[in-house]
Amino acid sequence: MTVATLYVVATPIGNLADLSPRGQEVLRTVAAICAEDTRRTGQLLSHFGISQPLVALHDHNEELLAQRIVARLQAGESLALVSDAGTPLVSDPGFRLVRAARQAGIRVSPIPGACAAIAALSVAGLPSDRFTFEGFLPAKASGRRDRLQGLAGELRTMVFYESSHRITESLADMAAVFGGERPAVLARELTKLFETVLDGDLHSLQQQVDADENQRKGEFVVMVQGAADDEQAQLAEGRRVYATLSEHLPPSTAAKLAAELTGAPRKALYGS
Ligand code: SAM
């Protein structure tokens, strides 16, 4: 008899053929599937001729349901966890359930597959030996700038998720904080009909997206190369000068002067 297992199954990020044979097999044979959106998962399953009981598990009920699902696993049922697209837990629900299952000593096993961040990184041509996954930036402008400022000196390639609603604003803020010349790649609609991968620097990406309405549609992964050593040194110097000047001047004036004196992007020093 196989041990009751919680299978964490990656589903396609566009092209349905990307659901692995093992993923199909697991989804066909478990007792039930925990899904972020049962309607969407129902469509995926019907494409593969799979009919299974579905349990809605999303950010709003996960804490509450986790123990009930763990009880089913403890009773000997194997279950699967999927999200709407790609790998569960990657900017998607599932963390609380997986933690609860592990704490209960349940076997948790991955069925790997599509993940937009990794797919994008694999075609970006940016340094990928070390990278940092940043997920979605905060929706509010001030929170977004704060987050980006905290990353201004990051040396690793940064990977962000973004939606069509905020792609223009996010690219503009990234160019302001990291500098428009920072190498960057924009991957859109991967594995789908309108898949596009634009490369260049943040400024040129901004121009291409501004110039073509189609480039603002769909789902995006934005990848930004980490700071070069000299950029990082410039930023450190900019912050040192800003700290001194802001003791005597209004923050916006101090940031402007510190940027002029050191060459560091003003928005990396002060958020206005
Ligand atoms: N769990 C998913 C994964 O493994 O990639 C991510 C889910 S997250 C809620 C959705 C975001 O992933 C989108 O807003 C977009 O940033 C990115 N994404 C998903 N599918 C994509 C695709 N086909 N092309 C580009 N980005 C995609």
Residues whose N, C-alpha, C, O or C-beta is under 5 A from the ligand:
A	BS01	SAM	I13 G14 A85 G86 T87 P88 V90 S91 D92 A114 C115 A116 A117 Y161 E162 S163 A187 R188 E189 L190 E219 F220 V221
